[in-house]
Amino acid sequence: MEAKNNKKTIWAWSMFDWANQSYNLVITSTIFPAYFVEVTKFNAHGKDTVTFFGHTFVNTVLSNYVLGLSYLIVAAILPILTSIADYKGNKKSYLQLFTWLGSLACFGLFFFKPGVGLEIPMICFGLASIGYCGGFVFYNSYLPQIATPDQQDAVSAKGFIYGYVGSIIVQVLCFVVVLAPQLFGITDEWLPARISFIMVFVWWIGFSIIPFRLLPKGQPNVGSQRYNVLTGGFKELAKVYAKVKTMPLLKRFLASFFFYSVGVQTIMLVAGNFAAKELHMSEEALISIVLIIQVVAVPGAILASKSSEKYGNVRTLVWLVAVWSVVCFCAYLITYSVQFYIAAVIIGIAMGGVQSLSRSTYSKYLPENIQDTASFFSFYDVTEKLSIVVGLFCFGLVESLTSEMRNSTLALDGFFILGLIMMIVLLVAENRIVKQAAAKSA
């Protein structure tokens, strides 16, 4: 068994985040959303409707449905993946499988251009999402194997920093190709974006070779499992759910987390389509906006951490969710690009805070001496993935029914309001318990 806290192993682990965040920025947030809107409009002679396996959809509705379906698939197989990662000890093989799946799917997007049917490109789009999310399950499961508990926070932060820096670099490289194609002798207006998809493939799989070679294979734990790995994960989730029902604060937090995550995660996934379609913003503008969000997210997380130290996690989350709700409503009113830039800055600050505090708050509500932390965090991940599915399908359905994407932002705001109300209820309950504990000790 390899010793923990090995610097070389931790570096290799961090490089996986460096590698796969290229997908997150280029494919889900910036270049592909803008490119998809333009190509589908070109194919439909300026209209927003597209044909997919004989059925007609609004272009952005289709992309939201495909992305939502990919997250639903991940949520369905996540318990199985977690069970395999925990008990079989062959996590590196599955890490490689999902990484190759996602990166090759990005390569397949290169062949998506005007005049090409949407079936294969949309399948590649969905498979890329599954590869990215599936790989992260096994990537995260390495943390307790490579670092001791007292070092896990620092190691986890290192992975985040590597992912942040790597995504910025590959985004800037793509930005150069898209913004100045003449420097490379490119005259085809559709080619720069397609080259960026190839760049994601090369970056993702190229740097993933480092963790593939240096990370340990895994630690088998078959002896502790008395049931099949294909059903064991679901049984573990059922046990966690039964325990959650006996924990009033954790139960209230998860309910609030689900509803505000519907809004947070969906906004991050559809912002590119909204900017391209409603505000007619270029790929260059979208790239700059996402870079702004990435930059301000870090101080946002720091500010949220400082606030939680002074005012507590739940009170800070109440303010953060309230900010998200206001920004989501304002999105309905946005008509100019400068307004979207301002909203992006606010979203970036709130995003960094709400993501970092949500996970730490959940962890704090777990019993101190709990043994099955992997199962509890699998439950957390499934909750988050299902919230994404609900958000994407809701967003797409409202746009489909009303033919107006702005109306979908109002629907999302309803989820924020529900999450905010539940978070306030949690704050009241937490304060009551604290007062009761203080009275007993007095």
N, C-alpha and C positions, 0 to 999 in steps of 0.2 A: 504494500500500500504506500503510495507516494505521500511524503510529508506535506502538511498543509502550510500555507503562507509562503510557498515557493514563488519567488519574484518572476521567474520565467513563465511559470504556469499561469500566474495571475495576469501577466502581460498578454499571453496567448488568449486567455479568456476575454480580456478587454478588447482585443482585436476583432473578435466576432461582432461586437457592437459597432466598432469602427466600420466593419464591412457592410453589415445589413441595413444600417440607417440610410444608405444611399437610396434604397427602395422607397423608404418612408417619405422622403422629401420629393424625389423626382417623380415617382409613379402615383402616389396618392395625393400629393399636395400641390404640385406646381405644373411641371411641363406636360405630363400626360392629360390631366383634366382639361387644360386649355387646348391642347392638340385634339383631344377627343371631340370637344364641342365644335371646333373649326372643321374637322374632317367630316363629321356627321352632317353639319350644315351644308357642306360642299356636295356631299353625296345626295342630299335631299333638296338641292337647289334652293338653299336659303331657309328651308323649313327646319323645325325642331324634331320632327317625327322620323323614326327609324324602324327598320324591319329586322326582327331577330327570331330565327326559326319559324318564320311565317306569321308572327304576331307583331303588331304595331305598338311602339312605345314612344314616349317623349325621350329624347336622347339622354338627358341627365337622369331621368327616372330609371332608365335601363341600367346605367352605370351604378346607381345607388342600389338597385335590386341585386345586381351581380355581386357587388361588394358586401351587401348584407347577407346574401346566401353563403358567401365564403366564410364570414364570421360565424354563421349558424353552423356550418360544417365543423369549424374549429371548436366551437362550444360543445358540439355533440361528441367529438373524438377526444377532447381535452382530458376527460377522466381516464380514458384508456391510455393516453400518452403519459399522463402523470403516473399511472399505475406501472407502466413499463419502466419509466425513468426511475421510480422508487425501488422496484423489485428485481428487474432483470439485469441491470448493470451494463446494458449495451447502449447507453444513451448517445454515445458518439456516432454510432451507425445511423440513428434516427436524426441526429443533428445534421449529418451529411445529407441524408435523404431529403429533408425538407429544404435545406439550403440549395441543393441542386434543382429541386422542383421550382422554387421561387425564382432563382436566377435564370434558369433556362426559359421560364415563362416570360421574363422581361426581355430576353433575347428574341422570343417569338413576336413581341410587340413591334419589332423593327419592320416586320412585313405588313403592318397595318398602315395603309395609305389610301388616298381617295380612289374609289372604284372597287375596293376590296370589301367583301361581305363582313358583317360584324361578328359572325358566329365564332370563328377561331380567335380573333383578337379579344373578344370578351371572355372566352374561356381562359386565355392566357392571363388576362387581367385578374380573374378570380383565382387561378392557380398561384399566381405570384403572391396574392394576399394570404392564401393558405400556407404557402411555403414560409413566408415571413413570420406569421403568427405561430405556426407549428414549431419552427426552429427555436423560437424564443422560449417555449416550454422547457426544452431540454437545456438550453443555455442557462436559464434561471436555476434549474435543478443542480447545476454544477457548483453554485455558490457555497453551500455548506460542505461540499467535498474538498474545495480548494482553499478555504479560509476558516480559521477558528472564529467562534462567535464574536470575540472582541475586535476582530479585524473585518468582519463582514460588511459593516457600514462603509468603511473606507474603500474596500474592494468594489462594492456595489457602486459607490460614487465614481470610482475610477472608470468603470465600464460606461457609466453615463457620460462622463467627460469625453472619453474616446469616441463614443457614438456621436456626440454633439460636434466635435471637431471634424471627424471623418465626413459627416453629412454635409457640413459647411464646405469642405474642400471639393467634394464631388459636385456639389450644387454650383459652386463658382466655375468649375471646369465646364459643366454643361451650359452655364450662363454665357461663357465666352463663345461657345459653338453656336448657340441660338442667337446671340446678339450680334456677332460679327462673323457670319459664315463666309464672307468674302475673303477673310484671312486664310481660309483653307481651300479656296477655289470652289466653294459650293454655290451652285446657282439654282438648284431645286429648292423651292421654298418649303417643301415638306420634309426635306432630308435632315436638317439640323436637329429637330425634335426626335426623329427616329434614331439618329446617331447617339443621342443622350440615353436612349433605352439600352443600346449596346454598351455604353459606358457604365451603366448601372450593373449590367451583367458581368462585365470584366472586373469592376471594382468589388462587387459582392462576392463572387466566387474566387477571385484572385486573392483577396486578403483573408478569406475564410480558410484557405489552405493552411495558414499559420495555426489556428486553433485545431484544425483537423490533425495536424502532425504532432502538436505538442500537448494537447489536453489528454488527460488519462482516459482510458476506455470507459471506466465506470466501476462502481462498487456493487456487486450483486447482493441482493438482500432477499433472495427467494425463500429462505427458511422461515421468515416471519410472515409469509403469506399462505393462507390456507384455502384460497379460492383462486379461480382463473383470473389472469391479469386483464382479460377483456371485460370482465364484470366487476373485478375488485375495485376499480376506481369509482364506479357508480355506487357500490355498496359503501365505500368510504364517504362519498358525498352525502349519502342518506344519513350516515351516522353524524356527520358534521351538522346537517340540517336539524336533526333531532336535538343536538347540543345547543345550536343557535337559538332554538325556540325557548330554551331555559335561561337564556342570557338577555334580559330586557334591553340593556343599553346596546349591545352588539346587534340585536335584532332591529332596533330602531335605526341604528346607523346604516346597516345594509339596505334597508328600505329607502332611506334618503339617498344613499350612494347610488342605488340603481337608477332612481329617477333623474338626479342631476347628471349622472354619467350619460344618460340618453342624450341630453343636450350637449354636454362638453365634447364627447367623442364624435357625435354626428357633425357638429359644427366644424371640427378639425378636418373631417373627411370630405365635407361638401363645400368648404369655403372656396376651393379652387374653381369648382363648377359654377358657384354663385357669382364670383368675380368675373369669370370669362363670359358667362351668359347674360347676367343682368347688367353688369357695368362695362362689358366689352373691353375688359383689361387684357393686355397682351401677356405673352409668356414671360417677357422680361419683367413686367410689373409684378406678376405673381411670384416670380423667383425672389425679387427684392422684398416682397411682403413676408414671405416665409422665412427669409434670412432675418428680418427684423423680429419676427415672433421667436425664432430660435435664440437670438441674442438676449432679448428682454426676459425670456422664460427663466434664465438662470438667476438674475437678481430677484425675480418674482418668487422663486422658491426660497431664496435666502430671506426675503422680507416676511414671507409666510412663516418661516421657521422662527424668526425673531418675534413675530406677533404671537405665535402659539406659546412661546416661552412666557410671555407677559400676560396674555389673555386666555390661553388655553386653546386646544385644537378645535373644539366644537364651535366656540365663539368666532374663531378666525374663519372656519369653514362657512359659517352663516354669512359673514360679510363677503366672502369670495363668491358663494353661490348667488348672493344678491347682485353682485357686480355682473356676473354672467347673465343673469336674468335681464338686467337693464340693457346690456350690450346686445343680447339676442333680440329684444324688442326694437332697439335702434336699427338693427340690420334690416328690419322691414321698411324703414324710412330712408335708408341710404340710397342716394342717387348719383353721388360723385365719387371719383376715385380717392380724393383726399380724405373723404369721410371714412372710406374703407381702411386707409392707412392708419388713421387715428384709432379705429376700432381694433385693428390688428395689434397695435401697441398694447392696448388695454387687455385684449385677449391673451397676448403673450405673457404678460405679468400674472394674470389670473390663472392661466394654464399651468405655469410652473408651480404656483402655490397650491392649487387644488389637487394636482396629481401627486405631489410629494406628501402633502398632508393626509390625503385619503388613505394611502397605504400605511403610513405610520399610525394614523388613528385606529385603523382596523387592527393593527398589531397590538396596540396598547389595550384594546378591549378583550384580547385573548387571555385566558387564564395563565398565570405566571409559569406554572410547571407543566404546561401542556406538552405532550409528546408528538402528536400528529400534526405538526405545523404545516407540513407539505399538503395534507388534505384540506386544512383550513384555508390555505392560500389558493389551492385549486378551486375551492368554493368561491373565493373572492374573484378569481380570474374568470370563472364561468359566469358569475353575476355581471362582471364588466362586459364580457363578450355578448351576452344576451341583451344588455342595454344598447350596445351598438347595433345589433340586429333590429331591435324595436325602433330605434331612432332612424336608421336608414330606410326601413320599409315605411315608416310613418311619413318621413320627409318626401319619399318618392310618391306615396299614395296621395298625399295632399296636393302635390304639384300635378299629378295625373288627373285628379278630379277637378281641380280649379284652373289648370293651365297657367298657374302663376307660382313661381318658386318662392316669391316673397311670403306667400301665405303659409308656406311650410315652416318659415322661421317663427311665425306666431304659434304654430302647433308645438314646436320645440320649446318655446317659452313656457307653455303650459306644464311641461315636464320639469323645467327649472323651478317653477312656482311650487309644484308639489314637493319637490326635493327640499326646497327652502322651508316650507311649512313643517315637514318631518324633521328637519335639522333643528328647528326652533323647539319642537316638542322634545327632541333628544336633549337639548340644552337645559330645558326646564327640568326634565327627569334627572339629569346628571346633577344639577344644582341641589335638587331635593335630596338625593342620596348623600351628597357631600354634607349637607346640613344635618341630616339624620345621624351620620357617622360622627360628626363633630359633637352633637348633643349627647351621644352615648359615651364618648370619651371624656366629656366634661365632668 
